[in-house]
Structure formats: structure tokens, C-alpha cells
């Protein structure tokens, strides 16, 4: 494919990809709004109904890495065809669900298919855009993510206001509109053959599933199984010729610390999209449709300011953006803890701080972690970061739902709160404290890197005149010099 046709295909593909990302994000998040209705329809606990989100996130996380590896062997157009058809098949099963297990099966099949979308969003800009134009392509793709996050609650609210929540399963069917265009414009060739460490992948999936089940059902034997499976996974990646995750990545201490910080920050931030609908439903007694509208201002503001975060990181550095994001998130958690149960209008305004802060935090951490990686490991390292972010969401959803199920007899808050608000108020206070620890770890770890970089820059700046003068002397002593 020549340069002109490749550029034309790339322009078409990136817009199709943005449309697909809108649908994907909406499908992944809009069910958070209707979890209370699903719980009532099937007589479930919070912990049980959380699997509607957790199962999707778990499969989505692992599938993103697997599709990325499969793309080294198979054509991306074939992987997208498989994935989008599976996405639609899961939707049909969920739409026809008359039992809770059918809902879970539908969500799992949706995740199996949908995981091809984030993998493609990383590959298409790289394969069809040169480095000098790749940023623009990624910006268009990120716009799709922002739009999906912004309109997802609105669409979910409208759907559940007019028809049954099962009709939310229809949303992925719109991705089939994009399939003929992917088939037309994706002209990638077969890549170099590669192997997938399916045993390592299976061990990791089993370990995470055991962790979630042990938290949900308080079965400590499953907790022990998680520890055992994690050890077996560690042994496997050190013995396999082509491991699922290369253990050498973890020898990079700054990268490992970055993963820990990102995992914790993502898990804490996930409370905004998972707990907020529960708070508005259980405490404010809002219908699911109204819950979606309460969350719209935060999503819209985040979509508008998302690109500003990247500009701030470029202009003033990752640390400036990280601390700005931290201030927004801490303010959000403390305000939610203090005013849980207050007017939904105030909750909508408070969530703006949290959602924008979480968006800025992701940009800052992604940039900071990417700079700890050598060029030859950047793809694998950032893929692992994405996978852990998804897993953090799944784990935190189980933890939050279990905490809400247990309830809280009293609140730290001296204000006159709604009785049901106590548990939410206490959770948000704990999250503020935990995020304070994350902030401290980031300051200590990445502060060292920043000081080391400054020392290197100062050394280089001092070295340039010396090197330059020596070069001048060598030129003047050269036989060919003037």
C-alpha cells in the first residue's frame, strides 16, 4: 500500500475507530446506573450484582493484552470482525435474559468481543500514521472515549426512562455499522509469527477471579488459591520461553512503583463511577434515569477539559498535572464524605472535581510511567499498565459493594446526615486518606526521578561548553583546519 493510499485509509480508520470507541465506552459504563434495578429484579445483594461490571472489566482487561499479541500473527481486520460479532452476540443474549446467569453470560461475551477495540485503538495509529502525525490521530481516538463517557449516562437515563434496562444491551449492535469500513480500509498484512503463553494467561485470569470471589463471598480458601495461583504465575513467566508478561519489566523499580501507584489510584478513582449511582439511588432515592442526568455535568466537563490536561502536562510537566489532579480528587472525596445525602445538584457539582481530577491523573501517571521505560519495552509496559487499570476497577468494585452490603452503624460526620448515607460518608473519608498515601508515594518515588533528571540536565548543560571548546581546539589543530 503506497503512502497516499495509506494516509487516506488512516484518516478513514481513525474516525471509524473514534465512533467504535464511543459505543464501547458507553457499553462498558452505562450498566453502573441500572445496577440497583438489576439487583431488585433478581433479588441480589450489592456484591452479587457488582459482577455485571466486574466480569466485564476482568475479561476486557485480559482480552486487551491477548488481542494485542494475536495481532502479531493475524490480520487486524479478521480480529476486529471476530470481536465485533462476539460483541453483538453477547448483546443478543443479554437482551433475551430471563435469569441473572444469562445477564452475566451476555456481559462476558460482550467483553470477549469488545476487548478488540482498545487493542485496535493502540495499533491503528501506529500502523497508519507516521510519528509526526500520530499525536493528532491519538487525539481523535481519545475524543471518542471522552464523548462516550459524556453521553453514556444520558443515553442510559433515556433508555431506562422509556423501556426496560435490558435494552441497554442493544447499544453494541451499532458497532456492526463500522465493520464493513474496517474490512475495506484495514489492509494490514500478516505479521511475524508469535506464540501466546496460554498457560500463563490462564493462571493470571484464575488468580484474579479467585481474588474477586474470595472478596465477594468471604471464602478464605479462595484467598489462599489466589496466593497459590499468583506464585504459579510468577514461576511460569520466569520459566516460559515467551512468557505472557516478561519478568524483566519488574526489575525496573520506577516502573514497578508506577504500576502500584496507578493500580491504587485507579481503584480509588473507580469509586466515582461505581459508588456514586448507588449513593444517589439508595440515599437520594432517585430513579435510575435521574441518576444518569446527575452524572452528566461531570462527564461533559471531563470531555471538554480532557485535552487541556495533556497540554498542561506538556507545558508544566507531569508533576504539576498530578498535583493539580490530586487536589481535585481530594476535594471531591472530602466533599462527598461531608455532604453525602445532600441535594443531587450539589452531588453533581462535586463530581465535576472528581471526574476531571481522575482524567488528569490518568494522563499524568501514563506520561510519568512511560518515561521510566526504555523504548524497546514501552509497548509491553504500557499494555500491562492498561490491563492492571481494568483489573483495579474490577477488584475495587467488589470491595466497594461488599463494604456497602455490610453497612455502617454510625458516621464520623457531625452534620445531620441521612441514616443511609453513613456508609458512603465513611467510605469516601477512607478513600481520601488512602489517596493521601498514594500522593506521598508518588512524591517520594517520582520526586527522585525528577531530581535525578534535573541533575543530569544541569550536568549536560555544564558539559556542552567544555565539549564545544574541545571540539573547536581539535578542529584548529586538524591539518585540514583553517
C-alpha positions in Angstrom: 0.0 0.0 0.0 1.6 3.3 -1.1 1.9 6.4 1.2 -1.1 8.3 -0.3 -3.5 5.3 0.0 -2.2 4.5 3.5 -2.8 8.1 4.6 -6.3 8.1 3.1 -7.1 4.7 4.8 -5.7 6.1 8.1 -7.9 9.1 8.0 -10.9 7.0 7.4 -10.0 4.4 10.0 -9.3 6.8 12.8 -12.7 8.3 12.5 -14.3 4.9 12.4 -12.3 4.0 15.4 -13.5 7.1 17.3 -17.1 6.1 16.6 -16.4 2.5 17.8 -14.8 3.8 21.0 -17.9 5.9 21.8 -20.1 2.8 21.6 -17.5 0.7 23.5 -17.2 3.1 26.4 -20.9 3.6 26.7 -21.5 -0.2 26.8 -18.8 -0.6 29.5 -20.1 2.0 31.9 -23.8 2.6 31.4 -24.8 -0.6 33.3 -23.5 1.1 36.5 -26.6 3.3 36.5 -29.0 0.3 36.4 -27.3 -2.0 38.9 -30.0 -1.2 41.6 -32.8 -2.2 39.1 -31.0 -5.4 38.2 -30.5 -6.1 41.9 -34.2 -5.6 42.6 -35.3 -7.7 39.6 -33.2 -10.7 40.6 -33.2 -10.2 44.4 -29.4 -9.9 44.6 -27.0 -8.3 47.1 -24.7 -5.4 46.1 -21.8 -7.9 46.0 -23.6 -10.2 43.6 -24.9 -7.6 41.2 -21.4 -6.0 41.0 -20.4 -8.9 38.8 -22.3 -7.2 35.9 -19.4 -4.7 35.9 -16.6 -6.8 37.4 -17.0 -9.7 35.0 -16.9 -7.3 32.0 -13.9 -5.5 33.3 -11.9 -8.7 34.1 -12.4 -10.2 30.6 -11.9 -6.9 28.9 -8.6 -6.4 30.7 -7.2 -9.8 29.8 -8.6 -9.7 26.3 -6.9 -6.4 25.5 -3.5 -7.9 26.0 -4.4 -11.2 24.2 -5.8 -9.3 21.1 -2.6 -7.2 21.1 -0.5 -10.4 20.9 -2.8 -12.1 18.3 -2.4 -9.0 16.1 1.3 -10.0 15.6 0.1 -13.1 13.8 -3.3 -12.5 12.3 -4.7 -9.6 10.3 -6.3 -6.9 12.4 -9.4 -6.8 10.1 -10.1 -10.5 11.0 -9.6 -9.9 14.7 -12.0 -6.9 14.5 -14.6 -9.0 12.6 -14.4 -11.7 15.2 -14.5 -9.3 18.1 -17.4 -7.1 16.9 -19.5 -10.2 16.1 -18.9 -11.6 19.6 -19.8 -8.1 21.0 -23.1 -8.2 19.2 -23.8 -11.9 20.1 -23.4 -11.1 23.8 -25.8 -8.3 23.4 -28.5 -10.5 22.0 -28.1 -13.0 24.8 -28.3 -10.2 27.4 -31.4 -8.7 25.7 -33.2 -12.1 26.0 -32.0 -12.7 29.6 -34.7 -14.0 31.9 -32.3 -15.1 34.6 -29.2 -13.4 36.2 -26.8 -16.0 34.9 -27.9 -15.1 31.3 -27.1 -11.4 32.1 -23.6 -12.4 33.2 -23.1 -14.7 30.1 -24.2 -11.8 27.9 -21.7 -9.4 29.6 -18.9 -11.9 29.4 -19.4 -12.5 25.7 -19.6 -8.7 25.2 -16.3 -8.3 26.9 -14.7 -11.1 24.8 -15.6 -9.1 21.7 -15.2 -5.6 23.0 -11.6 -6.2 24.1 -10.5 -6.0 20.5 -11.4 -2.3 20.4 -8.8 -0.9 22.8 -6.2 -3.1 21.2 -7.1 -1.7 17.8 -7.0 1.9 19.2 -3.3 1.3 20.0 -2.4 -0.4 16.8 -4.2 1.7 14.1 -2.5 5.0 14.9 0.9 3.2 14.9 0.4 1.4 11.7 -1.3 4.1 9.6 0.2 7.3 10.9 3.8 8.5 10.9 5.3 9.7 14.2 4.8 13.4 13.3 1.1 12.9 12.8 0.4 10.2 15.3 -0.5 12.6 18.2 -3.4 14.0 16.1 -4.7 10.5 15.5 -4.5 9.6 19.1 -6.3 12.8 20.0 -9.2 11.9 17.7 -9.4 8.5 19.3 -9.3 10.0 22.8 -12.2 12.3 21.7 -14.2 9.2 21.1 -13.5 8.0 24.6 -14.5 11.4 26.1 -17.7 11.6 24.1 -18.7 8.0 25.1 -18.1 8.9 28.8 -20.1 12.1 28.4 -23.2 10.8 26.6 -23.3 7.3 28.2 -25.2 8.4 31.3 -27.6 10.4 29.2 -28.4 7.6 26.8 -28.7 5.1 29.8 -31.0 7.5 31.5 -33.2 7.9 28.5 -33.4 4.2 27.8 -34.4 3.2 31.3 -36.9 6.0 31.4 -38.7 4.7 28.3 -38.1 1.0 28.3 -36.6 -1.9 30.4 -32.9 -1.8 31.3 -32.3 -4.9 29.1 -32.5 -2.7 26.1 -29.1 -1.3 27.1 -27.7 -4.5 25.6 -28.6 -3.2 22.2 -26.0 -0.5 22.2 -23.1 -2.6 20.9 -25.1 -3.6 17.8 -24.3 -0.2 16.4 -20.6 -1.2 16.1 -21.6 -3.6 13.3 -22.2 -0.4 11.2 -18.4 0.1 11.4 -17.5 -3.4 10.4 -17.7 -3.0 6.6 -15.5 0.1 6.8 -12.9 -1.8 8.8 -13.0 -4.6 6.2 -12.5 -2.1 3.4 -9.7 0.2 4.8 -7.7 -2.2 7.0 -5.2 -3.6 4.6 -2.6 -4.9 7.1 -0.5 -7.9 6.2 0.2 -11.0 8.2 2.8 -10.1 10.9 5.7 -12.2 12.2 4.5 -15.3 13.9 4.4 -15.2 17.6 3.3 -17.5 20.4 0.7 -16.8 23.2 1.5 -18.2 26.6 -1.9 -19.5 27.2 -0.9 -21.3 30.4 0.4 -18.0 31.9 -2.7 -16.2 30.7 -4.9 -18.8 32.3 -3.0 -18.6 35.6 -3.3 -14.9 35.7 -7.1 -15.0 34.9 -7.7 -17.7 37.5 -5.7 -15.7 40.1 -7.7 -12.6 39.6 -11.0 -14.5 39.6 -10.1 -16.2 42.8 -9.3 -12.8 44.4 -12.7 -11.4 43.4 -14.6 -14.5 44.5 -12.8 -14.5 47.9 -13.7 -10.9 48.5 -17.3 -11.3 47.3 -18.2 -14.4 49.2 -15.7 -14.3 52.1 -14.3 -17.7 51.2 -10.8 -17.7 52.6 -9.9 -20.9 50.7 -10.3 -18.9 47.5 -7.9 -16.3 49.0 -5.4 -19.0 49.5 -6.0 -20.1 45.9 -5.3 -16.6 44.8 -1.9 -16.6 46.5 -1.0 -20.0 45.1 -2.1 -19.1 41.6 -0.1 -15.9 41.8 3.0 -17.8 42.8 2.5 -20.3 40.0 2.1 -17.4 37.5 5.3 -15.9 38.8 7.1 -19.2 38.3 5.6 -19.6 34.8 6.7 -16.2 33.5 10.2 -17.0 34.7 10.4 -20.4 33.0 8.4 -19.9 29.8 10.4 -19.2 26.6 7.8 -16.5 25.6 6.0 -15.6 28.9 2.7 -13.8 29.0 4.4 -10.9 30.8 8.2 -10.6 30.7 9.5 -10.6 34.3 12.4 -8.3 33.3 9.9 -5.4 33.3 9.6 -5.6 37.0 13.4 -5.2 37.5 12.8 -1.5 36.6 12.0 -0.2 40.1 10.5 3.1 39.0 8.2 1.2 36.6 7.1 -1.2 39.3 6.4 1.6 41.7 4.5 3.4 38.9 2.3 0.3 38.4 1.5 0.2 42.1 0.6 3.8 42.2 -1.5 3.6 39.1 -3.3 0.5 40.4 -4.2 2.1 43.7 -5.2 5.4 42.1 -7.4 3.7 39.5 -9.1 1.6 42.2 -9.7 4.7 44.4 -11.0 6.7 41.4 -13.3 3.9 40.3 -15.5 4.8 43.3 -16.8 7.8 41.4 -18.4 5.8 38.6 -19.4 2.8 40.8 -20.4 4.2 44.2 -22.0 7.5 43.0 -25.0 5.8 41.3 -25.5 3.7 44.4 -25.4 6.8 46.7 -27.9 8.7 44.5 -30.2 5.6 44.4 -30.1 4.4 48.0 -29.8 7.7 49.8 -31.3 10.3 47.5 -33.9 7.8 46.2 -33.5 8.9 42.6 -34.8 6.8 39.8 -32.1 5.4 37.5 -33.0 7.8 34.8 -32.4 10.8 37.0 -29.2 9.3 38.3 -27.8 9.4 34.8 -28.6 13.1 34.4 -27.0 13.9 37.8 -23.7 12.4 36.5 -23.9 14.2 33.1 -22.3 17.6 34.1 -19.1 15.8 35.4 -18.8 13.7 32.2 -19.3 16.7 29.9 -16.8 18.8 31.8 -14.3 16.0 31.6 -14.8 15.6 27.9 -14.3 19.4 27.4 -11.2 19.6 29.6 -9.6 16.3 28.7 -7.2 17.7 26.0 -6.3 20.6 28.4 -4.8 18.1 30.7 -2.4 16.9 28.0 -1.4 20.5 27.2 -0.7 21.2 30.9 1.5 18.1 31.1 3.5 19.2 28.1 3.7 22.9 29.3 4.3 22.5 33.0 5.3 18.8 33.5 3.6 15.6 34.7 4.1 16.5 38.4 2.2 19.8 38.1 -0.7 17.9 36.5 -0.5 15.1 39.0 -0.7 17.5 42.0 -3.5 19.5 40.4 -5.4 16.3 39.8 -4.7 15.2 43.4 -6.1 18.5 44.7 -9.3 18.0 42.7 -9.7 14.4 43.8 -9.1 15.0 47.5 -11.5 17.9 47.4 -14.1 15.6 45.8 -13.7 12.8 48.3 -13.8 15.2 51.3 -16.9 17.0 50.0 -18.7 13.7 49.2 -17.8 12.5 52.7 -19.1 15.7 54.3 -22.2 16.1 52.2 -23.4 12.6 51.3 -27.1 12.7 51.3 -27.4 16.4 50.3 -29.2 17.7 47.2 -28.4 15.8 44.0 -27.5 19.2 42.5 -24.6 19.6 44.9 -23.5 16.0 44.3 -23.4 16.7 40.5 -21.2 19.7 41.1 -18.9 17.8 43.5 -18.5 15.0 41.0 -17.0 17.5 38.5 -14.0 17.9 40.7 -13.5 14.1 40.9 -14.1 13.2 37.3 -11.8 16.0 35.9 -9.2 15.1 38.6 -9.3 11.4 37.6 -8.9 12.2 33.9 -5.8 14.5 34.7 -4.4 11.9 37.0 -4.5 9.2 34.3 -2.7 11.5 31.8 0.0 12.4 34.4 0.6 8.8 35.5 0.7 7.4 31.9 3.3 10.0 31.0 5.3 9.5 34.1 5.3 5.7 33.8 6.1 5.8 30.1 9.3 7.8 30.8 10.6 5.1 33.2 10.6 2.5 30.3 13.3 2.0 27.7 12.0 2.3 24.1 12.1 -1.4 23.4 9.8 -2.2 26.4 7.4 0.7 26.1 4.7 -1.2 24.3 4.7 -4.2 26.7 4.9 -1.9 29.7 2.1 0.3 28.8 -0.1 -2.7 27.8 0.5 -4.1 31.3 -0.5 -0.7 32.8 -3.8 -0.8 30.8 -4.5 -4.3 31.9 -3.9 -3.5 35.6 -6.1 -0.5 35.4 -9.0 -2.7 34.3 -8.3 -5.2 37.0 -8.1 -2.5 39.6 -11.6 -1.4 38.6 -12.9 -5.0 38.9 -11.3 -5.6 42.3 -12.4 -2.2 43.7 -16.0 -2.8 42.5 -16.1 -6.0 44.6 -14.6 -4.3 47.6 -16.9 -1.3 47.5 -20.0 -3.4 47.0 -19.1 -5.7 49.9 -18.5 -2.7 52.1 -21.9 -1.2 51.3 -23.5 -4.6 51.9 -22.1 -4.6 55.4 -23.3 -1.1 56.1 -22.2 1.3 58.8 -23.9 2.0 62.1 -22.5 5.5 62.6 -20.7 8.2 60.7 -17.8 10.4 61.6 -19.7 13.3 60.2 -21.2 15.7 62.8 -23.7 17.0 60.3 -27.2 15.7 60.2 -26.9 13.1 57.5 -29.5 10.8 56.1 -29.1 7.5 58.0 -28.3 5.5 54.9 -25.6 8.0 54.0 -23.3 7.0 56.8 -21.6 4.1 55.0 -21.0 6.2 51.9 -19.7 9.1 54.0 -17.2 6.8 55.8 -16.0 5.1 52.6 -15.2 8.5 50.9 -13.3 9.6 54.0 -11.2 6.4 53.9 -10.6 6.9 50.2 -9.4 10.4 50.8 -6.9 9.0 53.4 -5.8 6.3 51.0 -5.3 8.7 48.2 -3.1 10.8 50.6 -0.8 7.8 50.9 -0.7 7.4 47.1 0.2 11.1 46.8 3.0 10.6 49.3 4.4 7.5 47.5 4.3 9.4 44.1 6.1 12.4 45.6 8.9 10.2 47.1 9.4 7.9 44.1 8.9 10.2 41.2 10.5 13.1 43.0 13.7 11.1 43.0 13.4 10.7 39.2 12.7 14.4 38.8 15.7 15.4 40.9 17.9 12.9 39.0 16.7 14.3 35.7 17.4 17.8 36.8 20.9 16.8 37.9 21.5 15.2 34.5 20.3 18.2 32.7 22.5 20.5 34.7 25.5 18.2 34.1 24.8 18.2 30.4 24.4 21.9 30.3 27.7 22.4 32.1 29.3 19.8 29.8 28.2 21.4 26.5 30.6 24.4 26.6 33.5 22.2 27.6 32.8 19.7 24.8 32.3 22.5 22.4 35.6 24.2 23.3 37.5 20.9 23.0 35.9 20.3 19.6 37.0 23.8 18.5 40.5 23.1 19.6 40.6 19.8 17.8 39.4 21.5 14.6 42.0 24.2 14.8 44.8 21.5 15.3 43.5 19.5 12.4 45.6 19.5 9.2 42.6 20.5 7.2 41.7 23.3 9.6 42.0 26.9 8.6 
